Amino acid sequence: MKEHNIKNRDIVLFSLQPWDEEIGSNFKDIALELSRNNRVLYINRALDRISSITKRNEKKVRSRLNSIWQGKGELSEVHPNLWVHNPRTLVESINWLPPGTAYNFFSLLNSKRLAREINKIIRRLHFKDVILINDNDFFRGIHLKELVNCAVYIFYVRDYLTYQPWFRKHGERMEQKMMEVADLVVANSAYLANYSRKFNPRSYDIGQGCDVQSYLVDSPPFPTDMKNIPSPIIGFTGAISGTRLDAKVIEHIAGELPDCSVVLVGPVMDGFDDESLKRFKNVFFLGRKDPAEIPAYVYQFDICINPQQVNQLTIGNYPRKADEYLAMGKPMVATNTDAMELFADYVFLCHSKEEYVQHIRRILENPELRNGNIKQERQAFAQTHTWENSVGKLGIILSEFEKKAGRYAELGQA
């Protein structure tokens, strides 16, 4: 969608996820894509007061504190036309407060501190007619439209965050308000776009991109920690999360298919019950890996799985790993969710743990389901999900909005 690219604009990206986060991020990929044709400023997540005390010995927290007190690393150009800013301010930790006057006061105070920092860097970089895009931060971004010198304010939704415990107290109320004040809401799945449309009619699905080039490889280096893992290998890569993955599905696969190795590559987090799986000799937890290493692991998998729970967090969440698995031509067995329907012609979808085992056995017994034309079809499909296409859709939506806004302004002046 090159003809729809956003070009020669100044864009500020505001995100829950910091630039130096170790796991991959949609928003970082969007930032890199936008920086090909625009000047882009990425605002790192500001340090909150409680974290500055309780986590002050952590490397990232020390780095933020150095930015605040000494200005070290405050602004850095990490890529041509792409700057990352560490706000030189602390925000108050207010999630413990009840809804009401005190919460609203400190919420506005936090926004003012952040807006002051953003406006300062906008002036330093001589940004004009700014497009401000907020990545899912409905707590800290709620007042930025009125406080930051921007021409358009866009709210980007890629997760159903209010399902998570930490967000429940204030999340539903603040997210709704955030969507209502945004000029545009864009989402990475049809499910989330439909959800957002309840609060803002200008809500759109811009799809999802994936940098699949690193998965279009032949014979990447063999991971040394897989040397003693026997084939066939059923594999998963990504955060091993108790709120997203179904440990009982993995347990059922390991128990029913003892001659297969179940390999899980990624950090164990969010209360995932890994102890029940460690009793199986054919289950291997390989831990967190650098993103650049992941394709080498996927290459060794015979079958890839995505055993998600079905809940509000996962049902509409775009499965980025599906594109990665398919880009390597791998057969994939996954839980059937609204978002996974997009992949129905290329993935084996399941409604139960029993169906997982049925599909895996079928794939193992039929080599044609792993190679040949079907492998090429998977790869071709994955390559249609590019960041260029996703950002191109955003460009179309933005262009139409600005045309209409311009017409309304002319009518008002007349």
C-alpha positions as CSV (number, residue, x, y, z in Angstrom):
1,M,0.0,0.0,0.0
2,K,2.8,2.4,-0.8
3,E,0.5,4.9,-2.4
4,H,-1.3,5.3,1.0
5,N,1.8,5.7,3.1
6,I,1.8,8.6,5.6
7,K,4.6,10.9,4.3
8,N,6.6,13.9,5.5
9,R,4.7,14.2,8.8
10,D,5.8,14.6,12.4
11,I,4.5,11.8,14.5
12,V,4.7,11.3,18.3
13,L,4.1,7.7,19.6
14,F,3.1,7.3,23.3
15,S,3.1,3.8,24.6
16,L,2.6,1.5,27.6
17,Q,5.5,-0.5,26.4
18,P,9.0,1.0,26.6
19,W,11.3,1.0,23.7
20,D,13.9,-1.1,25.6
21,E,11.4,-3.9,26.4
22,E,13.0,-7.2,25.7
23,I,10.0,-8.8,24.0
24,G,8.8,-7.8,20.5
25,S,6.2,-5.1,20.1
26,N,3.7,-4.1,17.5
27,F,4.2,-0.5,18.3
28,K,7.9,-0.5,17.9
29,D,7.4,-2.1,14.5
30,I,4.9,0.6,13.6
31,A,7.4,3.2,14.7
32,L,10.1,1.8,12.4
33,E,7.7,1.6,9.5
34,L,6.5,5.2,10.0
35,S,10.1,6.4,10.3
36,R,10.8,5.4,6.7
37,N,8.8,8.4,5.4
38,N,8.3,10.6,8.5
39,R,10.0,12.0,11.6
40,V,9.0,9.9,14.6
41,L,9.3,10.6,18.3
42,Y,8.7,7.5,20.6
43,I,7.9,8.4,24.2
44,N,9.1,5.8,26.7
45,R,6.9,4.9,29.6
46,A,7.6,7.4,32.4
47,L,8.8,6.0,35.7
48,D,6.2,5.9,38.5
49,R,7.1,6.9,42.0
50,I,6.6,3.5,43.6
51,S,8.7,1.7,41.0
52,S,11.4,4.4,41.5
53,I,11.7,3.2,45.1
54,T,10.9,-0.5,45.1
55,K,12.8,-1.3,41.9
56,R,15.5,1.4,42.0
57,N,18.3,-1.3,41.7
58,E,17.0,-2.6,38.4
59,K,18.9,-1.6,35.3
60,K,16.0,0.0,33.5
61,V,14.9,1.9,36.5
62,R,18.4,3.2,37.1
63,S,18.5,4.3,33.5
64,R,15.2,6.2,33.9
65,L,16.4,7.8,37.1
66,N,19.6,8.9,35.3
67,S,17.5,10.5,32.6
68,I,15.3,12.3,35.2
69,W,18.1,13.6,37.5
70,Q,21.1,14.0,35.2
71,G,19.5,14.1,31.7
72,K,21.5,11.1,30.6
73,G,19.9,9.3,27.7
74,E,17.0,11.8,27.7
75,L,16.7,11.9,23.9
76,S,18.5,9.5,21.5
77,E,18.2,8.8,17.8
78,V,17.9,5.1,17.6
79,H,17.2,4.9,13.9
80,P,17.2,7.4,11.0
81,N,14.3,9.8,11.7
82,L,13.4,7.9,14.9
83,W,14.0,9.4,18.4
84,V,13.3,7.8,21.8
85,H,12.6,10.2,24.7
86,N,12.9,9.2,28.4
87,P,10.6,11.7,30.2
88,R,12.4,13.7,32.8
89,T,9.6,13.3,35.3
90,L,8.0,11.0,37.8
91,V,4.4,10.2,37.7
92,E,2.4,9.4,40.8
93,S,1.3,5.8,41.4
94,I,-2.5,6.2,41.8
95,N,-4.0,2.9,40.8
96,W,-4.7,2.2,44.5
97,L,-7.0,5.2,44.9
98,P,-10.7,4.8,44.6
99,P,-12.5,6.5,41.7
100,G,-13.4,10.1,42.5
101,T,-11.9,13.5,43.1
102,A,-8.4,12.4,44.4
103,Y,-7.9,10.0,41.5
104,N,-9.0,12.5,38.9
105,F,-6.7,15.2,40.4
106,F,-3.6,13.1,40.2
107,S,-4.6,11.7,36.8
108,L,-4.6,15.2,35.4
109,L,-1.4,16.0,37.3
110,N,0.4,13.0,35.7
111,S,-0.9,14.0,32.3
112,K,0.4,17.6,32.7
113,R,3.8,16.3,33.7
114,L,4.0,14.1,30.7
115,A,2.6,16.7,28.3
116,R,5.2,19.2,29.5
117,E,7.9,16.7,28.6
118,I,6.4,15.8,25.2
119,N,5.8,19.5,24.2
120,K,9.4,20.3,25.2
121,I,10.8,17.7,22.8
122,I,8.4,18.6,20.1
123,R,9.8,22.1,20.2
124,R,13.4,20.9,20.3
125,L,12.9,18.8,17.2
126,H,10.8,21.5,15.5
127,F,7.9,19.1,15.0
128,K,4.8,20.7,13.3
129,D,1.2,19.6,12.9
130,V,1.9,16.5,15.1
131,I,0.0,13.2,14.7
132,L,-0.1,11.8,18.3
133,I,-0.7,8.0,18.5
134,N,-1.4,6.5,21.9
135,D,-0.7,2.8,22.2
136,N,-3.3,1.4,24.7
137,D,-2.4,3.8,27.6
138,F,-5.8,5.0,28.6
139,F,-4.5,5.9,32.1
140,R,-1.7,8.3,31.3
141,G,-2.9,9.4,27.9
142,I,-6.4,10.4,28.9
143,H,-5.7,14.2,28.9
144,L,-3.0,14.4,26.2
145,K,-5.3,15.5,23.4
146,E,-6.0,18.8,25.3
147,L,-2.5,19.2,26.7
148,V,-0.1,18.2,23.8
149,N,0.3,20.4,20.8
150,C,-1.1,17.9,18.2
151,A,-3.3,18.1,15.1
152,V,-4.7,14.6,15.4
153,Y,-5.0,12.2,18.4
154,I,-5.2,8.5,17.6
155,F,-5.8,5.7,20.1
156,Y,-4.4,2.3,19.1
157,V,-5.9,-0.8,20.6
158,R,-4.1,-4.2,20.4
159,D,-5.1,-5.9,23.7
160,Y,-8.3,-6.2,25.8
161,L,-6.4,-4.8,28.9
162,T,-9.3,-4.3,31.1
163,Y,-9.6,-8.1,31.6
164,Q,-6.3,-8.1,33.4
165,P,-6.5,-7.7,37.3
166,W,-4.3,-4.6,37.5
167,F,-6.5,-2.7,35.0
168,R,-9.9,-3.6,36.4
169,K,-10.3,-1.0,39.1
170,H,-10.2,2.0,36.8
171,G,-9.7,0.5,33.4
172,E,-13.2,0.1,32.0
173,R,-14.1,3.7,32.9
174,M,-10.8,5.2,31.7
175,E,-10.6,3.2,28.5
176,Q,-14.2,4.2,27.5
177,K,-13.4,7.9,28.2
178,M,-10.1,7.6,26.2
179,M,-11.9,6.2,23.2
180,E,-14.6,8.9,23.3
181,V,-12.1,11.8,23.3
182,A,-9.8,10.3,20.6
183,D,-10.2,11.6,17.0
184,L,-9.7,8.1,15.7
185,V,-9.5,4.6,17.2
186,V,-7.5,2.0,15.3
187,A,-7.2,-1.7,16.3
188,N,-5.2,-4.7,15.1
189,S,-8.2,-7.0,14.8
190,A,-11.8,-6.8,13.7
191,Y,-12.9,-8.0,17.1
192,L,-11.2,-5.1,18.9
193,A,-12.4,-2.6,16.3
194,N,-16.0,-3.7,16.8
195,Y,-15.6,-3.4,20.5
196,S,-14.1,0.1,20.2
197,R,-17.0,1.2,18.0
198,K,-19.3,1.1,20.9
199,F,-17.6,4.2,22.3
200,N,-16.3,5.9,19.1
201,P,-17.9,5.4,15.7
202,R,-14.6,6.4,14.1
203,S,-13.0,3.0,15.0
204,Y,-11.2,0.9,12.4
205,D,-9.4,-2.4,11.9
206,I,-5.9,-1.7,10.4
207,G,-4.8,-5.3,10.7
208,Q,-1.5,-6.6,11.9
209,G,2.0,-6.6,10.4
210,C,4.8,-9.0,10.9
211,D,8.5,-8.8,9.9
212,V,8.6,-12.3,8.4
213,Q,11.9,-11.9,6.6
214,S,13.8,-13.5,9.4
215,Y,11.5,-16.5,9.1
216,L,12.1,-17.0,5.4
217,V,15.4,-18.7,6.0
218,D,17.0,-22.0,5.1
219,S,19.1,-23.9,7.7
220,P,19.5,-21.3,10.5
221,P,22.1,-22.1,13.2
222,F,21.0,-25.0,15.3
223,P,20.2,-24.0,18.9
224,T,22.6,-25.7,21.3
225,D,20.0,-26.3,24.0
226,M,17.9,-28.4,21.6
227,K,20.7,-30.8,20.9
228,N,19.4,-33.5,23.2
229,I,15.7,-33.0,22.4
230,P,14.3,-35.9,20.3
231,S,11.9,-35.5,17.4
232,P,9.2,-35.1,16.5
233,I,9.0,-31.7,18.2
234,I,5.8,-29.8,19.0
235,G,6.8,-26.2,19.8
236,F,5.6,-22.9,21.1
237,T,7.4,-19.5,21.3
238,G,6.4,-16.5,23.3
239,A,5.4,-15.4,26.8
240,I,4.3,-18.5,28.8
241,S,1.5,-16.7,30.5
242,G,-1.0,-17.9,33.0
243,T,-3.7,-15.5,31.7
244,R,-3.2,-16.5,28.1
245,L,-2.0,-20.1,27.8
246,D,-3.9,-23.2,28.8
247,A,-1.5,-25.5,30.7
248,K,-4.1,-28.3,30.7
249,V,-4.0,-28.5,26.9
250,I,-0.2,-28.7,26.9
251,E,-0.4,-31.3,29.7
252,H,-2.9,-33.4,27.6
253,I,-0.6,-33.2,24.5
254,A,2.4,-34.3,26.5
255,G,0.5,-37.2,28.2
256,E,-1.2,-38.5,25.0
257,L,1.9,-38.2,22.8
258,P,4.8,-39.4,24.9
259,D,7.0,-40.0,21.8
260,C,6.8,-36.3,20.9
261,S,8.8,-33.5,22.6
262,V,6.9,-30.5,23.7
263,V,9.3,-27.5,23.6
264,L,8.3,-24.1,25.1
265,V,10.5,-21.2,24.3
266,G,9.9,-18.0,26.3
267,P,9.7,-16.6,29.8
268,V,7.3,-18.2,32.3
269,M,5.1,-15.4,33.8
270,D,1.7,-14.4,35.2
271,G,1.2,-17.4,37.4
272,F,1.5,-20.1,34.7
273,D,1.4,-23.6,36.3
274,D,4.7,-24.9,35.0
275,E,5.2,-27.3,37.9
276,S,2.5,-29.7,36.7
277,L,4.3,-29.9,33.3
278,K,7.8,-30.4,34.6
279,R,6.8,-33.9,35.7
280,F,6.7,-34.9,32.1
281,K,10.0,-36.0,30.7
282,N,9.0,-34.9,27.2
283,V,8.3,-31.3,28.1
284,F,11.2,-28.8,27.8
285,F,11.2,-25.2,29.1
286,L,14.0,-23.4,27.3
287,G,13.5,-19.9,28.7
288,R,13.6,-16.4,27.3
289,K,15.5,-15.9,24.1
290,D,16.6,-12.8,22.1
291,P,14.0,-12.1,19.4
292,A,16.7,-12.7,16.7
293,E,17.1,-16.2,17.9
294,I,13.5,-17.3,17.7
295,P,13.4,-18.3,14.0
296,A,16.2,-20.9,14.6
297,Y,13.9,-22.6,17.2
298,V,10.8,-22.5,15.1
299,Y,12.9,-24.0,12.2
300,Q,13.4,-27.1,14.4
301,F,9.7,-27.6,15.2
302,D,7.8,-30.2,13.3
303,I,4.5,-28.7,14.5
304,C,3.8,-25.3,16.1
305,I,1.0,-24.8,18.6
306,N,-0.8,-21.8,20.2
307,P,-2.8,-23.4,23.1
308,Q,-4.6,-20.2,24.3
309,Q,-7.2,-20.0,26.9
310,V,-10.5,-18.5,25.6
311,N,-11.1,-15.4,27.5
312,Q,-11.6,-11.6,26.9
313,L,-7.9,-11.1,26.7
314,T,-7.3,-13.7,24.0
315,I,-10.5,-13.9,22.0
316,G,-9.8,-10.8,19.8
317,N,-6.0,-10.6,20.3
318,Y,-4.2,-10.9,17.0
319,P,-1.8,-13.9,17.1
320,R,1.4,-12.4,15.8
321,K,3.2,-15.8,16.2
322,A,0.8,-17.3,13.7
323,D,2.3,-15.2,10.9
324,E,5.8,-16.2,12.2
325,Y,5.0,-19.9,12.2
326,L,3.3,-19.8,8.8
327,A,6.1,-17.7,7.3
328,M,8.4,-20.7,7.9
329,G,5.8,-22.9,6.3
330,K,5.1,-24.8,9.6
331,P,1.8,-26.6,10.3
332,M,0.1,-24.9,13.2
333,V,-2.5,-26.2,15.6
334,A,-4.3,-23.5,17.6
335,T,-7.3,-22.7,19.8
336,N,-10.2,-21.3,17.8
337,T,-10.8,-17.7,18.7
338,D,-12.4,-14.8,16.9
339,A,-9.0,-13.5,15.8
340,M,-7.8,-16.9,14.6
341,E,-10.7,-17.2,12.2
342,L,-8.6,-15.1,9.8
343,F,-6.2,-18.0,9.6
344,A,-8.8,-20.8,9.3
345,D,-7.7,-21.9,5.8
346,Y,-4.1,-22.3,6.9
347,V,-4.2,-23.5,10.5
348,F,-5.8,-26.4,12.3
349,L,-8.2,-24.9,14.8
350,C,-9.3,-26.6,18.0
351,H,-12.2,-26.3,20.4
352,S,-10.8,-28.8,22.9
353,K,-7.6,-30.4,24.2
354,E,-8.7,-33.7,22.5
355,E,-8.8,-31.9,19.1
356,Y,-5.2,-30.8,19.6
357,V,-4.1,-34.4,19.8
358,Q,-6.2,-35.4,16.9
359,H,-4.8,-32.7,14.6
360,I,-1.2,-33.3,15.7
361,R,-1.5,-37.1,15.0
362,R,-3.0,-36.4,11.6
363,I,-0.2,-34.0,10.7
364,L,2.5,-36.5,11.9
365,E,0.9,-39.3,9.9
366,N,0.6,-37.3,6.7
367,P,3.9,-35.7,5.5
368,E,2.0,-33.8,2.7
369,L,0.5,-31.6,5.5
370,R,4.1,-30.4,6.3
371,N,5.7,-29.9,2.9
372,G,5.1,-29.2,-0.7
373,N,2.4,-26.8,-2.0
374,I,0.7,-26.4,1.4
375,K,4.0,-25.1,2.9
376,Q,4.3,-22.5,0.1
377,E,0.7,-21.4,0.6
378,R,1.3,-20.8,4.2
379,Q,4.3,-18.8,3.5
380,A,2.6,-16.7,0.8
381,F,-0.4,-16.0,3.2
382,A,1.9,-14.8,6.0
383,Q,3.7,-12.4,3.7
384,T,0.5,-10.5,3.0
385,H,0.5,-9.4,6.6
386,T,3.2,-6.6,6.5
387,W,3.6,-3.5,8.5
388,E,3.6,-1.6,5.2
389,N,0.0,-2.8,4.6
390,S,-1.1,-2.1,8.2
391,V,0.4,1.4,8.2
392,G,-1.0,1.9,4.7
393,K,-4.5,1.3,6.1
394,L,-3.9,3.8,8.8
395,G,-2.8,6.3,6.1
396,I,-6.1,5.9,4.3
397,I,-8.1,6.4,7.5
398,L,-6.1,9.4,8.5
399,S,-6.3,11.0,5.1
400,E,-10.1,10.6,5.0
401,F,-10.4,12.0,8.5
402,E,-8.3,15.0,7.8
403,K,-10.2,15.7,4.5
404,K,-13.5,15.7,6.4
405,A,-12.0,17.8,9.3
406,G,-10.8,20.3,6.8
407,R,-14.2,20.5,5.1
408,Y,-15.9,21.0,8.5
409,A,-13.4,23.8,9.4
410,E,-14.1,25.6,6.1
411,L,-17.8,25.4,6.7
412,G,-17.3,26.8,10.2
413,Q,-15.2,29.7,8.9
414,A,-17.8,30.4,6.2
